[in-house]
Amino acid sequence: MRAIIYLIPIALSVTGCSHKPYGRLCSGEVSTLTGQVTGHSQAWVFDEIQRFTITKGDTTVHSGYLHSTNPALYVPSTTTKDGFLAQRLSNDRFRLADARQDSMVTWTCPVSAAKP
C-alpha cells in the first residue's frame, strides 16, 4: 500500500509534464517567391515551438530544429531534409519555400486558445 502512495505522485508528474504537439487545420496561400499568388492549400500544422510538421494527405514535411540568432529580429528558420526553407513566422503562421520550384506556401492557422 505504501508503494502505491509513492507511485501515484510520480505517475502524475510524468504524465502531467509530457508534451504532445496538437495539430491545427490551417489555410495556406501558395505563391511564387516574389509573392504572386498562384493558389490555395490546406494542411495540418503540428507546432512544437522549436520545430513544426506540415501534413497534407500522404505527405509530411518535418521542419527540423529552427534557428535564429535573435528571434526578435530574425525569423526562426532552417532547411528541411527535402531541401525546403522552413520558417515559423509567428505562433500562427508557418512557411515552406522551394527555390527550385519558385514557390512557397504560407499557412495561417486558427488562433491558439489558451489552455487552462
Biopython code that builds the backbone (N, CA, C, O; Angstrom):
import numpy as np
from Bio.PDB.StructureBuilder import StructureBuilder

atoms = [
    (1, "MET", "N", (0.825, -1.189, 0.000)),
    (1, "MET", "CA", (0.000, 0.000, 0.000)),
    (1, "MET", "C", (0.874, 1.259, 0.000)),
    (1, "MET", "O", (0.586, 2.223, -0.710)),
    (2, "ARG", "N", (1.932, 1.241, 0.796)),
    (2, "ARG", "CA", (2.814, 2.396, 0.879)),
    (2, "ARG", "C", (3.471, 2.674, -0.479)),
    (2, "ARG", "O", (3.675, 3.831, -0.846)),
    (3, "ALA", "N", (3.801, 1.609, -1.222)),
    (3, "ALA", "CA", (4.422, 1.772, -2.545)),
    (3, "ALA", "C", (3.483, 2.476, -3.505)),
    (3, "ALA", "O", (3.935, 3.280, -4.321)),
    (4, "ILE", "N", (2.191, 2.199, -3.433)),
    (4, "ILE", "CA", (1.209, 2.851, -4.303)),
    (4, "ILE", "C", (1.147, 4.344, -4.004)),
    (4, "ILE", "O", (1.045, 5.165, -4.916)),
    (5, "ILE", "N", (1.207, 4.682, -2.742)),
    (5, "ILE", "CA", (1.163, 6.094, -2.360)),
    (5, "ILE", "C", (2.337, 6.848, -2.965)),
    (5, "ILE", "O", (2.187, 8.007, -3.353)),
    (6, "TYR", "N", (3.503, 6.213, -3.054)),
    (6, "TYR", "CA", (4.675, 6.860, -3.648)),
    (6, "TYR", "C", (4.612, 6.866, -5.169)),
    (6, "TYR", "O", (5.138, 7.784, -5.798)),
    (7, "LEU", "N", (3.984, 5.867, -5.774)),
    (7, "LEU", "CA", (3.930, 5.780, -7.231)),
    (7, "LEU", "C", (2.936, 6.752, -7.850)),
    (7, "LEU", "O", (3.148, 7.215, -8.971)),
    (8, "ILE", "N", (1.865, 7.070, -7.151)),
    (8, "ILE", "CA", (0.848, 7.963, -7.711)),
    (8, "ILE", "C", (1.428, 9.344, -8.029)),
    (8, "ILE", "O", (1.238, 9.813, -9.152)),
    (9, "PRO", "N", (2.126, 10.027, -7.104)),
    (9, "PRO", "CA", (2.686, 11.341, -7.462)),
    (9, "PRO", "C", (3.700, 11.269, -8.603)),
    (9, "PRO", "O", (3.771, 12.178, -9.431)),
    (10, "ILE", "N", (4.472, 10.204, -8.645)),
    (10, "ILE", "CA", (5.443, 10.058, -9.737)),
    (10, "ILE", "C", (4.719, 9.908, -11.061)),
    (10, "ILE", "O", (5.096, 10.539, -12.048)),
    (11, "ALA", "N", (3.687, 9.081, -11.095)),
    (11, "ALA", "CA", (2.925, 8.878, -12.329)),
    (11, "ALA", "C", (2.249, 10.174, -12.776)),
    (11, "ALA", "O", (2.237, 10.496, -13.964)),
    (12, "LEU", "N", (1.693, 10.909, -11.828)),
    (12, "LEU", "CA", (1.046, 12.174, -12.177)),
    (12, "LEU", "C", (2.044, 13.201, -12.683)),
    (12, "LEU", "O", (1.741, 13.942, -13.619)),
    (13, "SER", "N", (3.209, 13.260, -12.094)),
    (13, "SER", "CA", (4.194, 14.241, -12.549)),
    (13, "SER", "C", (4.733, 13.894, -13.929)),
    (13, "SER", "O", (4.995, 14.795, -14.726)),
    (14, "VAL", "N", (4.903, 12.629, -14.226)),
    (14, "VAL", "CA", (5.405, 12.229, -15.538)),
    (14, "VAL", "C", (4.364, 12.500, -16.609)),
    (14, "VAL", "O", (4.692, 13.054, -17.658)),
    (15, "THR", "N", (3.121, 12.122, -16.369)),
    (15, "THR", "CA", (2.088, 12.339, -17.381)),
    (15, "THR", "C", (1.721, 13.804, -17.495)),
    (15, "THR", "O", (1.367, 14.268, -18.579)),
    (16, "GLY", "N", (1.799, 14.541, -16.401)),
    (16, "GLY", "CA", (1.478, 15.952, -16.436)),
    (16, "GLY", "C", (2.515, 16.779, -17.160)),
    (16, "GLY", "O", (2.199, 17.858, -17.662)),
    (17, "CYS", "N", (3.741, 16.304, -17.228)),
    (17, "CYS", "CA", (4.817, 17.049, -17.862)),
    (17, "CYS", "C", (5.029, 16.661, -19.318)),
    (17, "CYS", "O", (5.787, 17.323, -20.027)),
    (18, "SER", "N", (4.381, 15.612, -19.770)),
    (18, "SER", "CA", (4.589, 15.210, -21.158)),
    (18, "SER", "C", (3.916, 16.219, -22.075)),
    (18, "SER", "O", (2.867, 16.770, -21.741)),
    (19, "HIS", "N", (4.516, 16.456, -23.219)),
    (19, "HIS", "CA", (4.012, 17.430, -24.172)),
    (19, "HIS", "C", (3.819, 16.753, -25.517)),
    (19, "HIS", "O", (4.737, 16.139, -26.061)),
    (20, "LYS", "N", (2.626, 16.873, -26.034)),
    (20, "LYS", "CA", (2.352, 16.363, -27.367)),
    (20, "LYS", "C", (1.918, 17.553, -28.212)),
    (20, "LYS", "O", (1.064, 18.330, -27.785)),
    (21, "PRO", "N", (2.483, 17.707, -29.388)),
    (21, "PRO", "CA", (2.042, 18.815, -30.227)),
    (21, "PRO", "C", (0.612, 18.567, -30.681)),
    (21, "PRO", "O", (0.224, 17.433, -30.962)),
    (22, "TYR", "N", (-0.149, 19.619, -30.749)),
    (22, "TYR", "CA", (-1.507, 19.475, -31.225)),
    (22, "TYR", "C", (-1.572, 20.030, -32.639)),
    (22, "TYR", "O", (-0.914, 21.016, -32.972)),
    (23, "GLY", "N", (-2.371, 19.384, -33.451)),
    (23, "GLY", "CA", (-2.479, 19.801, -34.842)),
    (23, "GLY", "C", (-3.625, 20.764, -35.050)),
    (23, "GLY", "O", (-4.662, 20.689, -34.390)),
    (24, "ARG", "N", (-3.410, 21.667, -35.982)),
    (24, "ARG", "CA", (-4.464, 22.606, -36.380)),
    (24, "ARG", "C", (-4.582, 22.555, -37.894)),
    (24, "ARG", "O", (-3.575, 22.527, -38.601)),
    (25, "LEU", "N", (-5.807, 22.544, -38.386)),
    (25, "LEU", "CA", (-6.041, 22.606, -39.823)),
    (25, "LEU", "C", (-5.907, 24.062, -40.236)),
    (25, "LEU", "O", (-6.664, 24.919, -39.780)),
    (26, "CYS", "N", (-4.938, 24.336, -41.104)),
    (26, "CYS", "CA", (-4.595, 25.714, -41.440)),
    (26, "CYS", "C", (-4.782, 25.974, -42.929)),
    (26, "CYS", "O", (-4.577, 25.090, -43.761)),
    (27, "SER", "N", (-5.172, 27.192, -43.247)),
    (27, "SER", "CA", (-5.326, 27.615, -44.634)),
    (27, "SER", "C", (-4.009, 28.166, -45.135)),
    (27, "SER", "O", (-3.311, 28.891, -44.426)),
    (28, "GLY", "N", (-3.675, 27.813, -46.372)),
    (28, "GLY", "CA", (-2.407, 28.256, -46.931)),
    (28, "GLY", "C", (-2.575, 29.016, -48.229)),
    (28, "GLY", "O", (-3.496, 28.769, -49.007)),
    (29, "GLU", "N", (-1.667, 29.942, -48.439)),
    (29, "GLU", "CA", (-1.623, 30.694, -49.688)),
    (29, "GLU", "C", (-0.377, 30.260, -50.446)),
    (29, "GLU", "O", (0.738, 30.400, -49.944)),
    (30, "VAL", "N", (-0.560, 29.739, -51.640)),
    (30, "VAL", "CA", (0.543, 29.307, -52.487)),
    (30, "VAL", "C", (0.928, 30.487, -53.367)),
    (30, "VAL", "O", (0.069, 31.126, -53.976)),
    (31, "SER", "N", (2.218, 30.772, -53.430)),
    (31, "SER", "CA", (2.662, 31.902, -54.238)),
    (31, "SER", "C", (4.066, 31.651, -54.776)),
    (31, "SER", "O", (4.749, 30.711, -54.370)),
    (32, "THR", "N", (4.477, 32.513, -55.696)),
    (32, "THR", "CA", (5.859, 32.482, -56.170)),
    (32, "THR", "C", (6.724, 33.122, -55.091)),
    (32, "THR", "O", (6.198, 33.713, -54.148)),
    (33, "LEU", "N", (8.019, 33.014, -55.216)),
    (33, "LEU", "CA", (8.915, 33.613, -54.229)),
    (33, "LEU", "C", (8.824, 35.133, -54.208)),
    (33, "LEU", "O", (9.170, 35.764, -53.210)),
    (34, "THR", "N", (8.365, 35.715, -55.296)),
    (34, "THR", "CA", (8.190, 37.170, -55.330)),
    (34, "THR", "C", (6.833, 37.602, -54.796)),
    (34, "THR", "O", (6.560, 38.799, -54.714)),
    (35, "GLY", "N", (5.971, 36.645, -54.430)),
    (35, "GLY", "CA", (4.703, 36.982, -53.790)),
    (35, "GLY", "C", (3.473, 36.916, -54.661)),
    (35, "GLY", "O", (2.385, 37.251, -54.191)),
    (36, "GLN", "N", (3.591, 36.495, -55.927)),
    (36, "GLN", "CA", (2.417, 36.398, -56.803)),
    (36, "GLN", "C", (1.614, 35.157, -56.408)),
    (36, "GLN", "O", (2.114, 34.035, -56.492)),
    (37, "VAL", "N", (0.369, 35.366, -55.979)),
    (37, "VAL", "CA", (-0.472, 34.266, -55.510)),
    (37, "VAL", "C", (-0.845, 33.366, -56.689)),
    (37, "VAL", "O", (-1.300, 33.837, -57.731)),
    (38, "THR", "N", (-0.641, 32.057, -56.499)),
    (38, "THR", "CA", (-0.941, 31.083, -57.556)),
    (38, "THR", "C", (-1.971, 30.047, -57.121)),
    (38, "THR", "O", (-2.392, 29.223, -57.933)),
    (39, "GLY", "N", (-2.381, 30.074, -55.866)),
    (39, "GLY", "CA", (-3.375, 29.111, -55.406)),
    (39, "GLY", "C", (-3.531, 29.115, -53.898)),
    (39, "GLY", "O", (-2.995, 29.964, -53.187)),
    (40, "HIS", "N", (-4.295, 28.119, -53.439)),
    (40, "HIS", "CA", (-4.564, 27.994, -52.008)),
    (40, "HIS", "C", (-4.401, 26.540, -51.598)),
    (40, "HIS", "O", (-4.464, 25.636, -52.432)),
    (41, "SER", "N", (-4.193, 26.327, -50.317)),
    (41, "SER", "CA", (-3.927, 24.992, -49.797)),
    (41, "SER", "C", (-4.472, 24.887, -48.379)),
    (41, "SER", "O", (-4.704, 25.899, -47.718)),
    (42, "GLN", "N", (-4.672, 23.670, -47.924)),
    (42, "GLN", "CA", (-4.982, 23.411, -46.525)),
    (42, "GLN", "C", (-4.103, 22.274, -46.064)),
    (42, "GLN", "O", (-3.873, 21.322, -46.810)),
    (43, "ALA", "N", (-3.613, 22.362, -44.849)),
    (43, "ALA", "CA", (-2.762, 21.307, -44.299)),
    (43, "ALA", "C", (-2.864, 21.333, -42.783)),
    (43, "ALA", "O", (-3.281, 22.324, -42.183)),
    (44, "TRP", "N", (-2.475, 20.228, -42.186)),
    (44, "TRP", "CA", (-2.396, 20.149, -40.733)),
    (44, "TRP", "C", (-1.013, 20.601, -40.311)),
    (44, "TRP", "O", (-0.010, 20.131, -40.847)),
    (45, "VAL", "N", (-0.956, 21.506, -39.359)),
    (45, "VAL", "CA", (0.309, 22.002, -38.820)),
    (45, "VAL", "C", (0.395, 21.554, -37.358)),
    (45, "VAL", "O", (-0.493, 21.820, -36.548)),
    (46, "PHE", "N", (1.498, 20.867, -37.055)),
    (46, "PHE", "CA", (1.769, 20.425, -35.687)),
    (46, "PHE", "C", (2.938, 21.267, -35.177)),
    (46, "PHE", "O", (4.080, 21.085, -35.602)),
    (47, "ASP", "N", (2.644, 22.173, -34.279)),
    (47, "ASP", "CA", (3.623, 23.149, -33.796)),
    (47, "ASP", "C", (4.265, 22.676, -32.505)),
    (47, "ASP", "O", (3.575, 22.320, -31.550)),
    (48, "GLU", "N", (5.597, 22.674, -32.483)),
    (48, "GLU", "CA", (6.346, 22.327, -31.272)),
    (48, "GLU", "C", (7.307, 23.455, -30.888)),
    (48, "GLU", "O", (8.339, 23.196, -30.269)),
    (49, "ILE", "N", (6.990, 24.670, -31.236)),
    (49, "ILE", "CA", (7.757, 25.879, -30.961)),
    (49, "ILE", "C", (9.129, 25.870, -31.646)),
    (49, "ILE", "O", (9.383, 26.720, -32.499)),
    (50, "GLN", "N", (10.012, 24.940, -31.300)),
    (50, "GLN", "CA", (11.349, 24.888, -31.899)),
    (50, "GLN", "C", (11.370, 24.178, -33.254)),
    (50, "GLN", "O", (12.373, 24.223, -33.966)),
    (51, "ARG", "N", (10.278, 23.532, -33.603)),
    (51, "ARG", "CA", (10.151, 22.850, -34.899)),
    (51, "ARG", "C", (8.669, 22.646, -35.164)),
    (51, "ARG", "O", (7.849, 22.764, -34.253)),
    (52, "PHE", "N", (8.325, 22.340, -36.406)),
    (52, "PHE", "CA", (6.932, 22.070, -36.737)),
    (52, "PHE", "C", (6.867, 21.019, -37.830)),
    (52, "PHE", "O", (7.860, 20.728, -38.496)),
    (53, "THR", "N", (5.674, 20.454, -38.001)),
    (53, "THR", "CA", (5.435, 19.446, -39.029)),
    (53, "THR", "C", (4.209, 19.862, -39.820)),
    (53, "THR", "O", (3.198, 20.275, -39.252)),
    (54, "ILE", "N", (4.311, 19.746, -41.143)),
    (54, "ILE", "CA", (3.186, 20.026, -42.032)),
    (54, "ILE", "C", (2.744, 18.695, -42.630)),
    (54, "ILE", "O", (3.568, 17.945, -43.153)),
    (55, "THR", "N", (1.445, 18.398, -42.556)),
    (55, "THR", "CA", (0.913, 17.169, -43.130)),
    (55, "THR", "C", (-0.259, 17.504, -44.036)),
    (55, "THR", "O", (-1.217, 18.162, -43.630)),
    (56, "LYS", "N", (-0.159, 17.037, -45.267)),
    (56, "LYS", "CA", (-1.248, 17.211, -46.233)),
    (56, "LYS", "C", (-1.398, 15.889, -46.966)),
    (56, "LYS", "O", (-0.523, 15.477, -47.727)),
    (57, "GLY", "N", (-2.525, 15.235, -46.723)),
    (57, "GLY", "CA", (-2.738, 13.928, -47.339)),
    (57, "GLY", "C", (-1.686, 12.944, -46.879)),
    (57, "GLY", "O", (-1.496, 12.748, -45.679)),
    (58, "ASP", "N", (-0.995, 12.316, -47.835)),
    (58, "ASP", "CA", (0.050, 11.339, -47.519)),
    (58, "ASP", "C", (1.431, 11.970, -47.378)),
    (58, "ASP", "O", (2.411, 11.267, -47.135)),
    (59, "THR", "N", (1.514, 13.279, -47.527)),
    (59, "THR", "CA", (2.805, 13.958, -47.494)),
    (59, "THR", "C", (3.016, 14.647, -46.148)),
    (59, "THR", "O", (2.146, 15.373, -45.667)),
    (60, "THR", "N", (4.175, 14.412, -45.552)),
    (60, "THR", "CA", (4.536, 15.048, -44.287)),
    (60, "THR", "C", (5.935, 15.637, -44.424)),
    (60, "THR", "O", (6.856, 14.976, -44.904)),
    (61, "VAL", "N", (6.079, 16.878, -43.998)),
    (61, "VAL", "CA", (7.381, 17.547, -44.007)),
    (61, "VAL", "C", (7.688, 17.989, -42.587)),
    (61, "VAL", "O", (6.902, 18.707, -41.968)),
    (62, "HIS", "N", (8.833, 17.558, -42.072)),
    (62, "HIS", "CA", (9.310, 17.963, -40.750)),
    (62, "HIS", "C", (10.306, 19.101, -40.939)),
    (62, "HIS", "O", (11.249, 18.988, -41.723)),
    (63, "SER", "N", (10.092, 20.189, -40.221)),
    (63, "SER", "CA", (10.981, 21.338, -40.390)),
    (63, "SER", "C", (12.382, 21.059, -39.878)),
    (63, "SER", "O", (13.354, 21.558, -40.444)),
    (64, "GLY", "N", (12.504, 20.277, -38.824)),
    (64, "GLY", "CA", (13.778, 20.174, -38.137)),
    (64, "GLY", "C", (13.889, 21.335, -37.167)),
    (64, "GLY", "O", (12.971, 22.148, -37.061)),
    (65, "TYR", "N", (15.001, 21.418, -36.461)),
    (65, "TYR", "CA", (15.189, 22.447, -35.448)),
    (65, "TYR", "C", (15.341, 23.821, -36.109)),
    (65, "TYR", "O", (16.195, 24.007, -36.975)),
    (66, "LEU", "N", (14.510, 24.775, -35.696)),
    (66, "LEU", "CA", (14.542, 26.131, -36.250)),
    (66, "LEU", "C", (15.599, 26.967, -35.541)),
    (66, "LEU", "O", (15.737, 26.898, -34.319)),
    (67, "HIS", "N", (16.345, 27.759, -36.310)),
    (67, "HIS", "CA", (17.436, 28.561, -35.764)),
    (67, "HIS", "C", (17.175, 30.053, -35.979)),
    (67, "HIS", "O", (16.556, 30.449, -36.966)),
    (68, "SER", "N", (17.646, 30.853, -35.061)),
    (68, "SER", "CA", (17.647, 32.304, -35.212)),
    (68, "SER", "C", (18.661, 32.861, -34.216)),
    (68, "SER", "O", (18.641, 32.509, -33.037)),
    (69, "THR", "N", (19.537, 33.722, -34.691)),
    (69, "THR", "CA", (20.500, 34.320, -33.771)),
    (69, "THR", "C", (19.816, 35.286, -32.820)),
    (69, "THR", "O", (20.283, 35.494, -31.701)),
    (70, "ASN", "N", (18.711, 35.876, -33.260)),
    (70, "ASN", "CA", (17.931, 36.777, -32.427)),
    (70, "ASN", "C", (16.479, 36.705, -32.894)),
    (70, "ASN", "O", (16.123, 37.386, -33.856)),
    (71, "PRO", "N", (15.623, 35.902, -32.245)),
    (71, "PRO", "CA", (14.243, 35.740, -32.690)),
    (71, "PRO", "C", (13.440, 37.036, -32.735)),
    (71, "PRO", "O", (12.434, 37.110, -33.440)),
    (72, "ALA", "N", (13.866, 38.055, -31.996)),
    (72, "ALA", "CA", (13.170, 39.338, -32.040)),
    (72, "ALA", "C", (13.435, 40.066, -33.365)),
    (72, "ALA", "O", (12.624, 40.883, -33.800)),
    (73, "LEU", "N", (14.569, 39.765, -34.000)),
    (73, "LEU", "CA", (14.930, 40.433, -35.253)),
    (73, "LEU", "C", (14.845, 39.525, -36.477)),
    (73, "LEU", "O", (14.538, 39.997, -37.571)),
    (74, "TYR", "N", (15.112, 38.225, -36.308)),
    (74, "TYR", "CA", (15.193, 37.319, -37.438)),
    (74, "TYR", "C", (14.220, 36.157, -37.283)),
    (74, "TYR", "O", (14.049, 35.624, -36.186)),
    (75, "VAL", "N", (13.594, 35.774, -38.364)),
    (75, "VAL", "CA", (12.617, 34.686, -38.363)),
    (75, "VAL", "C", (13.333, 33.357, -38.128)),
    (75, "VAL", "O", (14.288, 33.042, -38.837)),
    (76, "PRO", "N", (12.887, 32.570, -37.141)),
    (76, "PRO", "CA", (13.481, 31.248, -36.942)),
    (76, "PRO", "C", (13.246, 30.380, -38.181)),
    (76, "PRO", "O", (12.110, 30.235, -38.632)),
    (77, "SER", "N", (14.312, 29.807, -38.726)),
    (77, "SER", "CA", (14.186, 29.043, -39.960)),
    (77, "SER", "C", (15.251, 27.959, -40.037)),
    (77, "SER", "O", (16.195, 27.923, -39.247)),
    (78, "THR", "N", (15.069, 27.085, -41.006)),
    (78, "THR", "CA", (16.015, 26.010, -41.260)),
    (78, "THR", "C", (15.758, 25.461, -42.653)),
    (78, "THR", "O", (14.769, 25.813, -43.297)),
    (79, "THR", "N", (16.643, 24.606, -43.109)),
    (79, "THR", "CA", (16.436, 23.886, -44.360)),
    (79, "THR", "C", (16.063, 22.456, -44.008)),
    (79, "THR", "O", (16.759, 21.801, -43.233)),
    (80, "THR", "N", (14.956, 21.966, -44.581)),
    (80, "THR", "CA", (14.497, 20.616, -44.278)),
    (80, "THR", "C", (15.345, 19.592, -45.015)),
    (80, "THR", "O", (16.144, 19.941, -45.885)),
    (81, "LYS", "N", (15.166, 18.324, -44.660)),
    (81, "LYS", "CA", (15.866, 17.237, -45.351)),
    (81, "LYS", "C", (15.486, 17.187, -46.825)),
    (81, "LYS", "O", (16.256, 16.710, -47.659)),
    (82, "ASP", "N", (14.276, 17.689, -47.142)),
    (82, "ASP", "CA", (13.803, 17.701, -48.527)),
    (82, "ASP", "C", (14.286, 18.912, -49.311)),
    (82, "ASP", "O", (14.017, 19.027, -50.507)),
    (83, "GLY", "N", (14.996, 19.816, -48.646)),
    (83, "GLY", "CA", (15.535, 20.989, -49.320)),
    (83, "GLY", "C", (14.639, 22.215, -49.288)),
    (83, "GLY", "O", (14.913, 23.189, -49.989)),
    (84, "PHE", "N", (13.579, 22.194, -48.498)),
    (84, "PHE", "CA", (12.700, 23.354, -48.380)),
    (84, "PHE", "C", (13.225, 24.296, -47.304)),
    (84, "PHE", "O", (13.856, 23.858, -46.342)),
    (85, "LEU", "N", (12.967, 25.576, -47.467)),
    (85, "LEU", "CA", (13.209, 26.536, -46.399)),
    (85, "LEU", "C", (11.965, 26.512, -45.520)),
    (85, "LEU", "O", (10.862, 26.758, -46.008)),
    (86, "ALA", "N", (12.123, 26.222, -44.241)),
    (86, "ALA", "CA", (11.008, 26.192, -43.294)),
    (86, "ALA", "C", (11.139, 27.378, -42.363)),
    (86, "ALA", "O", (12.210, 27.620, -41.807)),
    (87, "GLN", "N", (10.048, 28.125, -42.186)),
    (87, "GLN", "CA", (10.064, 29.304, -41.325)),
    (87, "GLN", "C", (8.855, 29.297, -40.400)),
    (87, "GLN", "O", (7.744, 28.959, -40.809)),
    (88, "ARG", "N", (9.088, 29.674, -39.150)),
    (88, "ARG", "CA", (7.997, 29.893, -38.194)),
    (88, "ARG", "C", (7.848, 31.400, -38.089)),
    (88, "ARG", "O", (8.599, 32.057, -37.368)),
    (89, "LEU", "N", (6.872, 31.950, -38.815)),
    (89, "LEU", "CA", (6.709, 33.396, -38.899)),
    (89, "LEU", "C", (6.096, 33.991, -37.635)),
    (89, "LEU", "O", (6.400, 35.125, -37.266)),
    (90, "SER", "N", (5.238, 33.228, -36.980)),
    (90, "SER", "CA", (4.611, 33.645, -35.715)),
    (90, "SER", "C", (4.017, 32.410, -35.069)),
    (90, "SER", "O", (4.226, 31.296, -35.549)),
    (91, "ASN", "N", (3.287, 32.592, -33.994)),
    (91, "ASN", "CA", (2.641, 31.454, -33.338)),
    (91, "ASN", "C", (1.604, 30.785, -34.231)),
    (91, "ASN", "O", (1.273, 29.615, -34.036)),
    (92, "ASP", "N", (1.093, 31.522, -35.206)),
    (92, "ASP", "CA", (0.007, 31.015, -36.035)),
    (92, "ASP", "C", (0.303, 31.046, -37.533)),
    (92, "ASP", "O", (-0.597, 30.803, -38.336)),
    (93, "ARG", "N", (1.554, 31.342, -37.929)),
    (93, "ARG", "CA", (1.913, 31.394, -39.356)),
    (93, "ARG", "C", (3.203, 30.619, -39.599)),
    (93, "ARG", "O", (4.196, 30.781, -38.889)),
    (94, "PHE", "N", (3.155, 29.772, -40.625)),
    (94, "PHE", "CA", (4.273, 28.890, -40.954)),
    (94, "PHE", "C", (4.468, 28.901, -42.459)),
    (94, "PHE", "O", (3.511, 29.066, -43.216)),
    (95, "ARG", "N", (5.721, 28.724, -42.896)),
    (95, "ARG", "CA", (6.004, 28.782, -44.331)),
    (95, "ARG", "C", (6.991, 27.693, -44.725)),
    (95, "ARG", "O", (7.940, 27.384, -44.004)),
    (96, "LEU", "N", (6.728, 27.118, -45.913)),
    (96, "LEU", "CA", (7.699, 26.258, -46.593)),
    (96, "LEU", "C", (7.937, 26.883, -47.953)),
    (96, "LEU", "O", (6.989, 27.226, -48.660)),
    (97, "ALA", "N", (9.201, 27.032, -48.323)),
    (97, "ALA", "CA", (9.547, 27.616, -49.617)),
    (97, "ALA", "C", (10.463, 26.660, -50.370)),
    (97, "ALA", "O", (11.311, 25.992, -49.779)),
    (98, "ASP", "N", (10.275, 26.610, -51.682)),
    (98, "ASP", "CA", (11.084, 25.757, -52.546)),
    (98, "ASP", "C", (11.643, 26.618, -53.675)),
    (98, "ASP", "O", (10.938, 26.930, -54.635)),
    (99, "ALA", "N", (12.914, 26.999, -53.554)),
    (99, "ALA", "CA", (13.538, 27.878, -54.541)),
    (99, "ALA", "C", (13.606, 27.216, -55.921)),
    (99, "ALA", "O", (13.487, 27.893, -56.942)),
    (100, "ARG", "N", (13.796, 25.898, -55.949)),
    (100, "ARG", "CA", (13.888, 25.189, -57.238)),
    (100, "ARG", "C", (12.597, 25.278, -58.029)),
    (100, "ARG", "O", (12.620, 25.309, -59.259)),
    (101, "GLN", "N", (11.463, 25.321, -57.324)),
    (101, "GLN", "CA", (10.156, 25.393, -57.980)),
    (101, "GLN", "C", (9.595, 26.819, -58.007)),
    (101, "GLN", "O", (8.485, 27.036, -58.494)),
    (102, "ASP", "N", (10.356, 27.796, -57.483)),
    (102, "ASP", "CA", (9.906, 29.180, -57.373)),
    (102, "ASP", "C", (8.525, 29.245, -56.724)),
    (102, "ASP", "O", (7.617, 29.903, -57.232)),
    (103, "SER", "N", (8.379, 28.547, -55.585)),
    (103, "SER", "CA", (7.085, 28.556, -54.910)),
    (103, "SER", "C", (7.258, 28.501, -53.401)),
    (103, "SER", "O", (8.275, 28.049, -52.877)),
    (104, "MET", "N", (6.224, 28.980, -52.727)),
    (104, "MET", "CA", (6.180, 28.894, -51.272)),
    (104, "MET", "C", (4.719, 28.820, -50.864)),
    (104, "MET", "O", (3.824, 29.282, -51.572)),
    (105, "VAL", "N", (4.510, 28.223, -49.696)),
    (105, "VAL", "CA", (3.175, 28.163, -49.113)),
    (105, "VAL", "C", (3.277, 28.741, -47.711)),
    (105, "VAL", "O", (4.125, 28.336, -46.916)),
    (106, "THR", "N", (2.405, 29.688, -47.423)),
    (106, "THR", "CA", (2.338, 30.295, -46.103)),
    (106, "THR", "C", (1.004, 29.915, -45.491)),
    (106, "THR", "O", (-0.053, 30.316, -45.979)),
    (107, "TRP", "N", (1.059, 29.127, -44.401)),
    (107, "TRP", "CA", (-0.159, 28.695, -43.730)),
    (107, "TRP", "C", (-0.456, 29.615, -42.567)),
    (107, "TRP", "O", (0.432, 29.958, -41.786)),
    (108, "THR", "N", (-1.727, 30.014, -42.458)),
    (108, "THR", "CA", (-2.210, 30.787, -41.326)),
    (108, "THR", "C", (-3.187, 29.905, -40.578)),
    (108, "THR", "O", (-4.177, 29.445, -41.146)),
    (109, "CYS", "N", (-2.915, 29.669, -39.313)),
    (109, "CYS", "CA", (-3.717, 28.763, -38.501)),
    (109, "CYS", "C", (-4.698, 29.536, -37.643)),
    (109, "CYS", "O", (-4.494, 30.712, -37.343)),
    (110, "PRO", "N", (-5.779, 28.850, -37.248)),
    (110, "PRO", "CA", (-6.701, 29.496, -36.305)),
    (110, "PRO", "C", (-5.927, 29.878, -35.044)),
    (110, "PRO", "O", (-5.001, 29.177, -34.636)),
    (111, "VAL", "N", (-6.310, 30.977, -34.443)),
    (111, "VAL", "CA", (-5.618, 31.451, -33.248)),
    (111, "VAL", "C", (-5.700, 30.395, -32.157)),
    (111, "VAL", "O", (-6.762, 29.829, -31.897)),
    (112, "SER", "N", (-4.565, 30.143, -31.526)),
    (112, "SER", "CA", (-4.494, 29.147, -30.455)),
    (112, "SER", "C", (-5.298, 29.608, -29.260)),
    (112, "SER", "O", (-5.204, 30.763, -28.845)),
    (113, "ALA", "N", (-6.082, 28.710, -28.714)),
    (113, "ALA", "CA", (-6.824, 29.012, -27.492)),
    (113, "ALA", "C", (-5.912, 28.772, -26.308)),
    (113, "ALA", "O", (-5.151, 27.804, -26.290)),
    (114, "ALA", "N", (-5.983, 29.630, -25.340)),
    (114, "ALA", "CA", (-5.189, 29.462, -24.137)),
    (114, "ALA", "C", (-5.717, 28.255, -23.372)),
    (114, "ALA", "O", (-6.922, 28.109, -23.168)),
    (115, "LYS", "N", (-4.795, 27.393, -22.952)),
    (115, "LYS", "CA", (-5.188, 26.210, -22.196)),
    (115, "LYS", "C", (-5.196, 26.535, -20.714)),
    (115, "LYS", "O", (-4.287, 27.195, -20.211)),
    (116, "PRO", "N", (-6.239, 26.063, -20.004)),
    (116, "PRO", "CA", (-6.311, 26.373, -18.571)),
    (116, "PRO", "C", (-5.207, 25.712, -17.790)),
    (116, "PRO", "O", (-5.129, 25.875, -16.573)),
]
sb = StructureBuilder()
sb.init_structure("model")
sb.init_model(0)
sb.init_chain("A")
sb.init_seg("    ")
for serial, (resi, resn, name, xyz) in enumerate(atoms, 1):
    if name == "N":
        sb.init_residue(resn, " ", resi, " ")
    sb.init_atom(name, np.array(xyz, "f"), 0.0, 1.0, " ", f" {name:<3s}", serial, name[0])
structure = sb.get_structure()
